Amino acid sequence: MSIKIIALENCPFSIGAYNLLVPNKNNQHKQINVKWINNDDKNKYKTKNSQTFPQISFINEEEYFLGGYSELEDLINNLRNQTEPCKATSLQYFEKIENNKINHEL
């Protein structure tokens, strides 16, 4: 599995997402691809489903859009605090991701 981030330069949410994922030594086994873009290019990356930055996707054979900083932070916090009763909440996050499969053929 890999993680793809389209991040906007000087954006506090993009920098926050990067800091949540990249410097974490626990993520050394994951491939994290970060594409930093500037304000002049941001409209090229906006879609009807995502108008803000960062744009975070998980790739596991296919690409699934997670969302932005808030969704990433919620997922990480949920997984960190996961106990037996919380597993259902984690499954809801992954079901949401599954429902956000990106169709690159459009």
N, C-alpha and C positions, 0 to 999 in steps of 0.2 A: 504494500500500500504506500502511496505517496500523497503528499499534501501540496496543493498549488495555491499560492497567494498572489493576487494582483494587488499591489500596495501603492498608494499614492504618496509621493515624497512630501515630507513635512506634515503629514496627516497624523494626529495623535492616535487615532484608532488603528491605522495601518502599522505604526511603530509599536503600539501595544500588542497587536496580534503577532508581529514578528518576535517581540520579546517573550511572549508566552510560549512560542514554539521553538525558535532557533537556539537560544542559549541553554535550553534545558538539556542537561546531560542524559536524562532518561529518554530523549528522543533520538539518540544517536543511531538507532536501528531504522529510523524512518527517513525516507527521502523527502526533503522539504525544498520546493522550488519557489523562489520569491522573484517576482518581476516588479521592479520599482518603475513607476511611470510618473511623468510630471503633469502639471495642470493643463498644459497644451494638448496632451494626448489622452486625457481622461475620458473624453466623449467617445473615443474609439472603443472603449472597453465597457461602456454602459450598455445594458440590455434592458428589455422590458421587465425582467425579473430582478435586476440588480442595478440600481442607480447610484449606489454609494460605495465607499471603499473602507476597508479592504474587501475583496471578493475572495472567499475561501472555498476551495473544493477539495474533495477526497477522490483519489483515483485508485481504483482497484478493478482493473480490466476496463471499466467504464468510469466516466467522470460524474460525480455527484456534488451538487452545490450545497454547501452547508449554510452559508450566509456571511455575516460580517463579524466584527469583533465581539459583539454581545453574544451571538450564538456560539462562537468558539469558547468564550470565557464560561458561559453556562455549561457547555459540554465538558470542558476540562474540570470545572469545579464539581460537577455531578459525578464524574468518574473518580476524582480524587476522594470524594466523600462517600463513595459507594459502599453501602452495606446491603445486606440481603433484601430489605424492603425497598431500597432505591433502585434495584435492577430494572424494575418496570419502567422507571423514568428514563434510564439510559437507553432502554430498548425503544422508547418513543423517539428519542433523538435520532437513532439510527434508522428507524422507520421513516422519519421526516427526510433524512438524507436520501434514502432509497427512492422516495417520491420526487426528489429533485434531480433526477438523472438529466444530464445535459445532452441534448441531441445536437451533435456537431454537423449534422447533415442539412441543417436549415439554411 
